[in-house]
Amino acid sequence: MGIEIERKFLVLNDEWKKKSRPFRVMQGYLQTNKECTLRVRVIDDKGIITIKGETKGATRLEYEYVIPVIDALELLENLCLKPLIDKTRYLFEYKGLIWEIDEFHRENDGLIIAEVELKSENQKIELPAWVGKEVTGDERFYNSYLSRHPYMKWK
């Protein structure tokens, strides 16, 4: 069984950019509801399909599979809800954990979220200085929500 335990935070500044590795992510959703989310991603030349269950606290079931990139591109273009999520992801290592910082583009421009995956919900972590308010459990900061309610329309 695949389990994801993840905490999310807003970002205060761009100190993390100095020591991080960026890559572009394009993703879309075939289905988004509380019980099950079905996501398609393209990262470089790799297609990925992910099934996620309902979030309980900071934990949810997650199953991820590589698919042909051409299939992923066709799914994004033809079947996924619009707008698609377009973001640059930066990987930042801090105190033994890998932080994923997502800088959103297009309809979600201006939003930056940091995520860290944990081994348990009770795992103690030390936050980098650039980490701000925790938004774990706030559905507005889920990518699936942002695909239906883009950040630029919040204001």
N, C-alpha and C positions, 0 to 999 in steps of 0.2 A: 504494500500500500504506500503511495506517495503522500507525504505530508509536508506542507509548507508552514513554517512559523516565521512570521515577518513583522517587523515594526517599521512604521513610516513616520517621517518627520519633514517639516518644512525646513528650508535652508536659509541661513541668515546672510551669507556672502559667498564669494567665489574662491575662497582659499583652497578648496579641494581641487580646483582645476590645475593647480601647479604640479601636483603629483598623481595625476590620474590618467587612465587609458580610455580614450573615447571610441565609440563606434555607433553607427546609425541603426535605429530600429524602426521598422514600419510594421504596424499591427492593426488588426481589425477584429471585429467580433461577429460571429455567426449567431450567437445566442447570449443574452445577458439577462439573468434573473437571479433572485436571491439564492436559489438552490443549486444552480449550475451555470457556469460561464464557459463558453467555447470560443477560444481565441486562436487566431492565425498570426504568425510572425514571419518576417523576413529579416535576417541579420546577415549581411554580406551575401554569400552565395548559398545560404542555408535556409530552408523552410522548416517551420516548427508549428505543430498544432498542440494546443494545451487545453485540458479540461480541468476546471477548478470547481470544487464544491463550495458549500456555504461557509462563510467565515464565522468562527466562534472564538471570540477573543482575538488572538493574533494567529490562530491556527485554522487551516483548511486543507482538505484533500486536494492533491494536485498530481496530474498525470501529464507527461510531456513526451512528444514523439517527433522525430525528424521526418519530414516529408520532402519530396522533390521540390526544389525552389520554384520551378515553373508552375506546379500545382498551387503552391502558396500564393504566388503572384496572381494567378487566375482567381483564386478564392477572394483575395483582397479586392480585386477589381470588380468582380461580378456578384459576389454573394454577401460580403461583409457589410455591416451597417456603416453608414457614412455620418460624419467624417471619420476617416482613419486616424489613428494615433501615429504621429510622426515625432520622434524624439531622438536626442543624442544621449546615450548612456555612458556614464563615466564610472570606472571601477577605481575604488580608493581603499587601500589597505590601512587599517588603523587598529592597533592593539589586538592583533590576531584575527580580526574580522574583516570581511570584504563588504564595503559599503557600495551600493549601486545608487548613483545620483542621476536622475532623469531630468534633462532640460528639454522641455516640450517646445514644439514648433507649431506653425500654422494656427489652427483654431484654439490651441491651448498655449500659445506663446506667452511667456512671462511666468509660467509656473515651473518651479523646480522642487522636486521631491527626492529625499534621500531614504533609502530602504536598507535594512540589514536583516539577513536571515539568521535565525538562531536554532540551537539544538533543542531548547525548551522555552516555554513562555516565561519561566522564572529565571532564565539566564541573566546574570548581571552583566551589564555593558557599561563601558565608559564612553561618553558621547564626545565626538570631536567638537572643537570650539565653534565651528560653523553650523552646527546642528541647532535648529530652533524648536518650535512647538511640535509636540508629538500629535500626529493625526491618525494613528492606528485606530481602525474601527470606524473612522469617519468616511462613509461611502463616497462623499464628494471627491475624495482623492484617489479613488479606485480608477484605473484606466478605463474600465468598462463604463463607469459613470461619465467620465470625461468624453467618451465617444458619443454619448447621447446629450450631454450638457456641457459643451465646451467652456473652458475657463474664461475665454474672452467675453462670453455672454453673462458671466457672473456680475460684472461691474455695472 
